[in-house]
Amino acid sequence: MTRTVIFDSPFLLGFDDMRLLIDRVGRSHDNYPPYNVESLSPDHIRISIAVAGFTADQLRIEVRGAHLTVSATRDRAGEAPDRDYLHRGIALRGFNRAFVLSDGLEITGASLAYGLLHIDLVRPKPSDEVRIIPIEVMG
């Protein structure tokens, strides 16, 4: 069975990055840590990630192009090695959680409260400006 590649259409010029993003999202299967994405207003989006057990210095938020990556590293130096767990259900492993941002979406801040990392994003107002493209005559 062959896979139809919709991005090879002449009507979708310049969407090569979109194909890579779709392939990347399709490979992502890890559900740790859980997160919410909520619309606080038409122009304000908040991503909330459950990061209980992590401190602010163990978390890193990075934006590279259209990719937002939240990662955490867990330092086990502070844990007592002689603990004997009867049940260990709290995951304390590091993670990488990636999001793809639409064009123009800007991060306005991040906060850590009650085990939740909140990342606030603002969508700029769309412009109604009409741009006329001049035509250069070449001979």
CYANA upper distance limits for C-alpha pairs under 8 A (distance plus 0.5 A):
  7 PHE  CA     12 LEU  CA      6.50
  7 PHE  CA     13 LEU  CA      8.43
  7 PHE  CA     15 PHE  CA      7.23
  7 PHE  CA     16 ASP  CA      7.70
  7 PHE  CA     19 ARG  CA      7.42
  8 ASP  CA     12 LEU  CA      7.65
  9 SER  CA     13 LEU  CA      8.07
 15 PHE  CA     19 ARG  CA      7.20
 16 ASP  CA     20 LEU  CA      7.18
 17 ASP  CA     21 LEU  CA      6.74
 18 MET  CA     22 ILE  CA      6.71
 19 ARG  CA     23 ASP  CA      6.77
 20 LEU  CA     24 ARG  CA      6.60
 21 LEU  CA     25 VAL  CA      6.63
 21 LEU  CA    100 VAL  CA      8.10
 22 ILE  CA     26 GLY  CA      6.57
 23 ASP  CA     27 ARG  CA      6.99
 24 ARG  CA     28 SER  CA      7.16
 32 TYR  CA     95 PHE  CA      7.79
 32 TYR  CA     97 ARG  CA      8.44
 33 PRO  CA     49 ILE  CA      7.25
 33 PRO  CA     50 ALA  CA      6.51
 33 PRO  CA     51 VAL  CA      7.52
 33 PRO  CA     95 PHE  CA      7.88
 33 PRO  CA     97 ARG  CA      8.13
 34 PRO  CA     49 ILE  CA      6.59
 34 PRO  CA     50 ALA  CA      6.26
 35 TYR  CA     47 ILE  CA      7.50
 35 TYR  CA     48 SER  CA      5.95
 35 TYR  CA     49 ILE  CA      4.74
 35 TYR  CA     50 ALA  CA      6.57
 36 ASN  CA     46 ARG  CA      8.50
 36 ASN  CA     47 ILE  CA      6.20
 36 ASN  CA     48 SER  CA      5.62
 36 ASN  CA     49 ILE  CA      7.02
 37 VAL  CA     45 ILE  CA      7.57
 37 VAL  CA     46 ARG  CA      6.25
 37 VAL  CA     47 ILE  CA      5.02
 37 VAL  CA     48 SER  CA      6.94
 38 GLU  CA     45 ILE  CA      6.27
 38 GLU  CA     46 ARG  CA      5.84
 38 GLU  CA     47 ILE  CA      7.04
 39 SER  CA     43 ASP  CA      8.46
 39 SER  CA     44 HIS  CA      6.56
 39 SER  CA     45 ILE  CA      5.13
 39 SER  CA     46 ARG  CA      6.93
 40 LEU  CA     44 HIS  CA      5.89
 40 LEU  CA     45 ILE  CA      6.28
 40 LEU  CA     46 ARG  CA      7.41
 41 SER  CA     45 ILE  CA      7.65
 43 ASP  CA    122 VAL  CA      6.03
 43 ASP  CA    123 ARG  CA      5.34
 43 ASP  CA    124 PRO  CA      7.31
 43 ASP  CA    125 LYS  CA      7.91
 44 HIS  CA    120 ASP  CA      7.63
 44 HIS  CA    121 LEU  CA      6.35
 44 HIS  CA    122 VAL  CA      5.19
 44 HIS  CA    123 ARG  CA      6.84
 45 ILE  CA    120 ASP  CA      6.45
 45 ILE  CA    121 LEU  CA      5.59
 45 ILE  CA    122 VAL  CA      6.74
 45 ILE  CA    123 ARG  CA      8.29
 46 ARG  CA    118 HIS  CA      7.02
 46 ARG  CA    119 ILE  CA      6.09
 46 ARG  CA    120 ASP  CA      5.06
 46 ARG  CA    121 LEU  CA      6.59
 47 ILE  CA    117 LEU  CA      8.44
 47 ILE  CA    118 HIS  CA      6.17
 47 ILE  CA    119 ILE  CA      5.61
 47 ILE  CA    120 ASP  CA      7.05
 48 SER  CA    116 LEU  CA      6.62
 48 SER  CA    117 LEU  CA      5.96
 48 SER  CA    118 HIS  CA      4.97
 48 SER  CA    119 ILE  CA      6.93
 49 ILE  CA    116 LEU  CA      6.01
 49 ILE  CA    117 LEU  CA      5.61
 49 ILE  CA    118 HIS  CA      7.09
 50 ALA  CA    115 GLY  CA      6.54
 50 ALA  CA    116 LEU  CA      5.25
 50 ALA  CA    117 LEU  CA      7.00
 51 VAL  CA    115 GLY  CA      5.77
 51 VAL  CA    116 LEU  CA      6.04
 51 VAL  CA    117 LEU  CA      6.90
 52 ALA  CA    114 TYR  CA      8.04
 52 ALA  CA    115 GLY  CA      4.56
 52 ALA  CA    116 LEU  CA      7.22
 53 GLY  CA     92 LEU  CA      7.48
 53 GLY  CA    115 GLY  CA      7.48
 54 PHE  CA     58 GLN  CA      6.61
 54 PHE  CA     59 LEU  CA      7.63
 54 PHE  CA     72 ALA  CA      8.08
 54 PHE  CA     74 ARG  CA      7.67
 54 PHE  CA    115 GLY  CA      8.18
 55 THR  CA     59 LEU  CA      7.29
 56 ALA  CA    112 LEU  CA      7.49
 58 GLN  CA     72 ALA  CA      6.00
 58 GLN  CA     73 THR  CA      5.97
 58 GLN  CA     74 ARG  CA      7.06
 59 LEU  CA     70 VAL  CA      7.70
 59 LEU  CA     71 SER  CA      6.32
 59 LEU  CA     72 ALA  CA      5.00
 59 LEU  CA     73 THR  CA      7.33
 60 ARG  CA     70 VAL  CA      6.19
 60 ARG  CA     71 SER  CA      5.76
 60 ARG  CA     72 ALA  CA      6.75
 61 ILE  CA     68 LEU  CA      7.75
 61 ILE  CA     69 THR  CA      6.37
 61 ILE  CA     70 VAL  CA      5.12
 61 ILE  CA     71 SER  CA      7.14
 62 GLU  CA     68 LEU  CA      6.30
 62 GLU  CA     69 THR  CA      5.71
 62 GLU  CA     70 VAL  CA      6.93
 63 VAL  CA     67 HIS  CA      6.17
 63 VAL  CA     68 LEU  CA      5.05
 63 VAL  CA     69 THR  CA      6.86
 64 ARG  CA     68 LEU  CA      7.10
 66 ALA  CA    100 VAL  CA      6.19
 66 ALA  CA    101 LEU  CA      5.44
 66 ALA  CA    102 SER  CA      7.15
 66 ALA  CA    103 ASP  CA      7.59
 67 HIS  CA     98 ALA  CA      7.41
 67 HIS  CA     99 PHE  CA      6.41
 67 HIS  CA    100 VAL  CA      5.33
 67 HIS  CA    101 LEU  CA      6.53
 68 LEU  CA     98 ALA  CA      6.20
 68 LEU  CA     99 PHE  CA      5.55
 68 LEU  CA    100 VAL  CA      6.66
 68 LEU  CA    101 LEU  CA      7.31
 69 THR  CA     96 ASN  CA      7.23
 69 THR  CA     97 ARG  CA      6.23
 69 THR  CA     98 ALA  CA      4.91
 69 THR  CA     99 PHE  CA      6.84
 70 VAL  CA     95 PHE  CA      8.47
 70 VAL  CA     96 ASN  CA      6.24
 70 VAL  CA     97 ARG  CA      5.68
 70 VAL  CA     98 ALA  CA      6.84
 71 SER  CA     94 GLY  CA      7.71
 71 SER  CA     95 PHE  CA      5.87
 71 SER  CA     96 ASN  CA      4.81
 71 SER  CA     97 ARG  CA      6.75
 72 ALA  CA     94 GLY  CA      5.47
 72 ALA  CA     95 PHE  CA      5.84
 72 ALA  CA     96 ASN  CA      7.24
 73 THR  CA     93 ARG  CA      7.95
 73 THR  CA     94 GLY  CA      5.12
 73 THR  CA     95 PHE  CA      7.54
 74 ARG  CA     92 LEU  CA      7.41
 74 ARG  CA     93 ARG  CA      6.83
 74 ARG  CA     94 GLY  CA      6.06
101 LEU  CA    105 LEU  CA      6.88
104 GLY  CA    123 ARG  CA      7.01
104 GLY  CA    124 PRO  CA      6.99
105 LEU  CA    121 LEU  CA      6.90
105 LEU  CA    122 VAL  CA      6.29
105 LEU  CA    123 ARG  CA      5.32
105 LEU  CA    124 PRO  CA      7.34
106 GLU  CA    121 LEU  CA      5.84
106 GLU  CA    122 VAL  CA      5.81
106 GLU  CA    123 ARG  CA      7.05
106 GLU  CA    124 PRO  CA      8.45
107 ILE  CA    119 ILE  CA      7.67
107 ILE  CA    120 ASP  CA      6.30
107 ILE  CA    121 LEU  CA      4.81
107 ILE  CA    122 VAL  CA      6.90
108 THR  CA    119 ILE  CA      8.35
108 THR  CA    120 ASP  CA      6.14
108 THR  CA    121 LEU  CA      6.12
108 THR  CA    122 VAL  CA      7.21
109 GLY  CA    119 ILE  CA      6.52
109 GLY  CA    120 ASP  CA      5.97
109 GLY  CA    121 LEU  CA      7.97
110 ALA  CA    117 LEU  CA      7.54
110 ALA  CA    118 HIS  CA      5.94
110 ALA  CA    119 ILE  CA      4.90
110 ALA  CA    120 ASP  CA      6.67
111 SER  CA    117 LEU  CA      6.28
111 SER  CA    118 HIS  CA      5.70
111 SER  CA    119 ILE  CA      7.20
112 LEU  CA    116 LEU  CA      6.19
112 LEU  CA    117 LEU  CA      5.01
112 LEU  CA    118 HIS  CA      6.74
113 ALA  CA    117 LEU  CA      7.12
113 ALA  CA    118 HIS  CA      8.43
